């Protein structure tokens, strides 16, 4: 066994990541939005394919989903995923959005990263976003009889609202 060999691979730049990923799926939107991480916006019907490739591609190897957040942008609802490769030490942000506020639906990534299981349940609970094929999509924090989704910007609850 050669103990002098360095098993860590080289960090890929945002430009390198963009070149790699843009070959997989056409029409992805890439930005850096003033952050150090490459931001990718993907269409809902391409989300699962992109996420699968980000995890399984040896050059990308995004093996760690460290944050999954629901977002209400006003007109659109969506999810923001922060991914890291613990092997290559690069990080990206993936965003998916829908204007369908009545039936916001995306594919689950809980079978790709197990940490998504509870994060997706939290987003479902507070934003009402449904994750197709999630193994146990039910409320996590709120009671089953809770009406509405309290982290949406249009949510109104006259009884529980704190008014300043």
C-alpha positions as CSV (number, residue, x, y, z in Angstrom):
1,X,0.0,0.0,0.0
2,X,1.4,3.4,-1.0
3,X,0.8,5.7,2.0
4,X,2.3,8.7,0.2
5,X,-0.6,8.8,-2.3
6,X,-3.0,11.7,-1.8
7,X,-6.5,10.3,-2.1
8,X,-8.2,13.7,-2.2
9,X,-9.1,14.9,-5.7
10,X,-8.7,18.5,-6.9
11,X,-11.4,21.1,-6.1
12,X,-13.4,22.0,-9.2
13,X,-14.1,25.6,-9.9
14,X,-17.6,27.0,-10.4
15,X,-16.8,27.4,-14.1
16,X,-15.6,23.7,-14.2
17,X,-18.8,22.6,-12.5
18,X,-20.9,24.6,-14.9
19,X,-19.2,23.1,-17.9
20,X,-19.7,19.6,-16.5
21,X,-23.3,20.0,-15.5
22,X,-24.4,21.9,-18.6
23,X,-23.6,18.9,-20.7
24,X,-26.2,16.8,-18.8
25,X,-29.4,18.8,-19.1
26,X,-30.1,21.7,-21.5
27,X,-31.7,24.9,-20.4
28,X,-30.3,25.0,-16.9
29,X,-29.9,28.6,-15.5
30,X,-26.5,29.2,-13.9
31,X,-25.6,32.2,-11.7
32,X,-23.3,33.0,-8.9
33,X,-25.7,35.7,-7.4
34,X,-22.9,37.4,-5.5
35,X,-22.2,34.2,-3.6
36,X,-19.1,32.0,-3.7
37,X,-21.2,29.0,-4.8
38,X,-22.5,28.2,-8.3
39,X,-26.4,28.5,-8.3
40,X,-28.4,26.3,-10.6
41,X,-32.1,26.8,-11.3
42,X,-33.7,23.7,-12.7
43,X,-37.2,23.1,-14.1
44,X,-39.4,20.9,-11.9
45,X,-39.5,18.1,-14.5
46,X,-35.7,18.0,-14.6
47,X,-35.0,18.1,-10.9
48,X,-34.7,14.4,-10.2
49,X,-32.5,13.7,-13.1
50,X,-30.2,16.6,-12.2
51,X,-30.0,15.6,-8.6
52,X,-29.3,12.0,-9.4
53,X,-26.4,12.9,-11.7
54,X,-25.0,15.4,-9.2
55,X,-24.8,12.5,-6.6
56,X,-23.6,9.7,-8.9
57,X,-21.2,11.4,-11.3
58,X,-17.7,10.8,-10.2
59,X,-16.5,14.3,-11.1
60,X,-19.3,16.0,-9.2
61,X,-19.9,13.4,-6.4
62,X,-22.2,15.7,-4.4
63,X,-22.7,13.1,-1.6
64,X,-23.8,15.6,1.1
65,X,-27.2,17.4,1.1
66,X,-26.6,19.8,4.0
67,X,-29.6,22.1,3.7
68,X,-33.0,21.9,2.0
69,X,-35.3,24.9,2.5
70,X,-38.7,25.9,1.3
71,X,-39.0,29.4,-0.1
72,X,-42.0,31.7,-0.9
73,X,-40.8,34.2,-3.5
74,X,-44.2,35.8,-3.7
75,X,-45.3,34.7,-7.1
76,X,-43.5,31.3,-6.9
77,X,-43.0,28.6,-4.3
78,X,-39.8,26.5,-4.4
79,X,-37.1,24.6,-2.8
80,X,-33.4,25.5,-2.4
81,X,-30.9,22.7,-2.0
82,X,-27.3,23.2,-0.8
83,X,-25.0,20.3,-1.8
84,X,-21.4,19.5,-1.1
85,X,-18.9,17.0,-2.3
86,X,-17.0,15.7,0.7
87,X,-14.5,14.2,-1.7
88,X,-13.9,17.1,-4.0
89,X,-14.7,19.9,-1.5
90,X,-16.9,21.8,-3.9
91,X,-20.4,23.2,-3.1
92,X,-23.4,24.2,-5.2
93,X,-26.9,25.6,-4.7
94,X,-29.8,24.1,-6.7
95,X,-33.2,25.9,-6.9
96,X,-36.5,24.7,-8.3
97,X,-39.6,26.9,-8.5
98,X,-43.3,26.6,-9.5
99,X,-45.9,29.3,-10.0
100,X,-48.6,26.7,-9.1
101,X,-49.4,27.8,-5.6
102,X,-52.5,25.7,-5.4
103,X,-50.6,22.4,-6.1
104,X,-46.9,23.0,-5.7
105,X,-45.2,19.6,-6.5
106,X,-41.7,18.4,-7.0
107,X,-40.0,15.0,-7.0
108,X,-38.5,13.8,-3.7
109,X,-34.8,13.5,-3.4
110,X,-35.1,11.5,-0.2
111,X,-34.0,8.3,-2.0
112,X,-30.8,10.1,-3.2
113,X,-29.9,11.7,0.1
114,X,-31.7,10.3,3.2
115,X,-31.3,13.6,5.0
116,X,-33.9,15.0,2.7
117,X,-36.6,12.9,4.3
118,X,-37.3,15.2,7.3
119,X,-36.4,18.4,5.5
120,X,-39.0,17.7,2.8
121,X,-41.6,16.9,5.6
122,X,-40.8,20.3,7.2
123,X,-41.2,22.1,3.8
124,X,-44.5,20.2,3.3
125,X,-45.7,21.2,6.7
126,X,-44.9,24.9,6.5
127,X,-45.2,25.6,2.8
128,X,-47.6,22.9,1.5
129,X,-45.1,21.7,-1.2
130,X,-45.8,18.1,-2.1
131,X,-42.9,15.8,-2.8
132,X,-43.8,13.0,-5.3
133,X,-42.8,9.5,-4.2
134,X,-41.8,10.6,-0.7
135,X,-42.0,7.5,1.6
136,X,-43.7,9.3,4.5
137,X,-45.0,12.7,3.6
138,X,-47.0,13.9,6.6
139,X,-46.9,16.8,9.0
140,X,-43.8,17.0,11.1
141,X,-44.3,19.9,13.5
142,X,-47.9,21.1,13.1
143,X,-51.0,19.2,14.1
144,X,-52.9,17.2,11.5
145,X,-55.9,19.6,11.8
146,X,-53.8,22.8,11.2
147,X,-55.3,24.9,8.5
148,X,-52.9,26.5,6.0
149,X,-49.1,26.8,5.7
150,X,-47.7,29.4,8.1
151,X,-44.4,30.2,6.2
152,X,-46.2,31.3,3.0
153,X,-46.3,35.0,2.6
154,X,-50.1,35.0,2.0
155,X,-50.8,33.0,5.2
156,X,-53.2,34.7,7.6
157,X,-54.1,33.4,11.1
158,X,-56.0,36.0,13.1
159,X,-55.8,33.9,16.3
160,X,-52.1,33.0,16.3
161,X,-50.6,36.0,14.5
162,X,-48.3,38.3,16.4
163,X,-49.0,41.9,15.6
164,X,-46.5,44.5,16.4
